[in-house]
Amino acid sequence: MNRRARTALAALLACCLLFGGAVACGGKKKEKAGEEATPTSSAEKQKFAKTRFVANAGLAAGATYQWIIKPFKSGSFKKGADGRTVALVKAGLAGTFAYNRLKAATENAKGDPTLSKALAPLTAGIDSLKNLSTKIRKGDATDADVNSFGNVINGVKDAGKSAGAEVKDKVPSYSEVQKG
């Protein structure tokens, strides 16, 4: 290939790359960092807030029941129990996951005035769960500590029900719990 043909080919390739890049970058508005797309009407906003609340609270309830309350009731956390270490690690991870989902549910509830008012008295209880998962994982949790998870979950479920957003347990997969 001669020099002229190579130059023409390089110019054509450069134009295609520039044009393709311009098309790929254009046409969409850039969102600010951390800005979330929101529904346009307040009714949609409330509907989505309740939906997200129900999903997050349901995952927290399911994880708490599956990996904290159920093993606790069956005696898996007692010293000398078969599989105690694995049960404690799973419970600790589930506790962290449940706390994370409950905090997300609290944020979701802020989008709906009724749900926000119903959940407001429970925020201190949710915050009290923050370090409890570490206590469970280390095997230092007492009956009262484990029961506090159940009490907070039941309170969140009752608050959701009173605001028209009934929460049902949704057990996440163990890999979801591990991811947090």
BAMI-516974 format. One record per residue (C-alpha): y, x, z. Coordinates in steps of 0.25 Angstrom, whole numbers. Example, Ala and Ser with C-alpha at 12.3 -4.5 7.8 and 13.67 -1.06 7.14 Angstrom:
BAMI-516974
      Y      X      Z
    -18     49     31
     -4     55     29
//
This chain:
BAMI-516974
      Y      X      Z
      0      0      0
     13      6     -3
     25      7      6
     33     -5      1
     21    -14      3
     19     -9     17
     34    -11     20
     33    -25     15
     21    -29     22
     27    -23     35
     39    -31     33
     31    -44     31
     23    -41     43
     35    -39     52
     42    -52     46
     29    -60     49
     28    -54     64
     43    -57     66
     42    -71     60
     29    -74     68
     35    -69     81
     48    -78     79
     39    -90     76
     31    -88     88
     42    -86     98
     51    -97     93
     51   -112     94
     48   -113    109
     58   -113    120
     56   -102    130
     54   -107    145
     59    -99    156
     49    -92    165
     43   -101    175
     49   -114    168
     38   -125    167
     39   -135    156
     42   -148    162
     40   -163    158
     53   -170    153
     53   -183    162
     52   -184    177
     40   -193    176
     32   -183    168
     36   -172    178
     31   -180    189
     18   -184    182
     16   -169    179
     19   -165    193
      9   -174    199
     -1   -170    188
      0   -155    192
      1   -159    207
    -13   -166    206
    -19   -155    198
    -15   -144    207
    -18   -151    220
    -31   -156    214
    -35   -141    211
    -31   -137    225
    -39   -148    232
    -51   -145    223
    -51   -130    226
    -48   -133    241
    -60   -142    242
    -70   -134    233
    -67   -120    239
    -61   -122    253
    -65   -136    260
    -79   -138    254
    -84   -124    257
    -77   -125    271
    -84   -138    274
    -98   -132    270
    -96   -120    279
    -94   -109    268
    -83   -103    276
    -90   -101    289
    -95    -86    293
   -109    -83    288
   -109    -94    277
   -115    -91    264
   -105    -88    253
    -94    -88    264
    -86    -77    257
    -86    -83    243
    -82    -97    249
    -70    -90    257
    -65    -83    244
    -66    -96    236
    -59   -104    247
    -48    -93    248
    -46    -94    233
    -47   -109    233
    -36   -109    244
    -27   -100    236
    -29   -109    224
    -27   -122    231
    -14   -117    238
     -9   -113    224
    -12   -126    218
     -6   -134    230
      7   -126    228
      6   -130    213
      4   -144    217
     16   -143    227
     25   -138    215
     19   -149    206
     23   -160    217
     37   -156    216
     38   -163    202
     35   -176    208
     44   -182    219
     33   -190    226
     23   -180    225
     33   -169    230
     36   -178    243
     21   -181    245
     18   -166    245
     30   -160    252
     23   -161    266
     11   -153    261
     18   -141    256
     17   -134    270
      2   -137    270
      1   -131    256
      9   -119    260
      0   -117    272
    -12   -115    263
     -6   -102    257
    -13    -92    266
    -25   -101    269
    -34    -96    257
    -33    -82    262
    -38    -86    276
    -49    -94    269
    -53    -82    260
    -54    -73    272
    -62    -83    280
    -52    -85    291
    -49    -99    288
    -52   -110    299
    -56   -124    297
    -41   -128    299
    -37   -119    287
    -48   -124    278
    -44   -139    282
    -29   -136    279
    -33   -134    265
    -39   -148    264
    -28   -154    272
    -17   -149    262
    -26   -153    250
    -27   -167    256
    -13   -168    259
     -9   -164    245
    -19   -174    239
    -13   -185    248
      1   -181    244
     -3   -182    229
    -10   -195    231
      3   -201    238
     11   -197    227
      2   -202    216
     -4   -189    212
    -19   -190    217
    -25   -176    219
    -40   -175    216
    -48   -162    219
    -50   -153    207
    -59   -142    210
    -54   -130    201
    -64   -120    196
    -66   -107    205
    -60    -99    194
    -47   -107    195
    -47   -105    210
    -48    -90    208
    -37    -90    198
    -28    -97    208
//
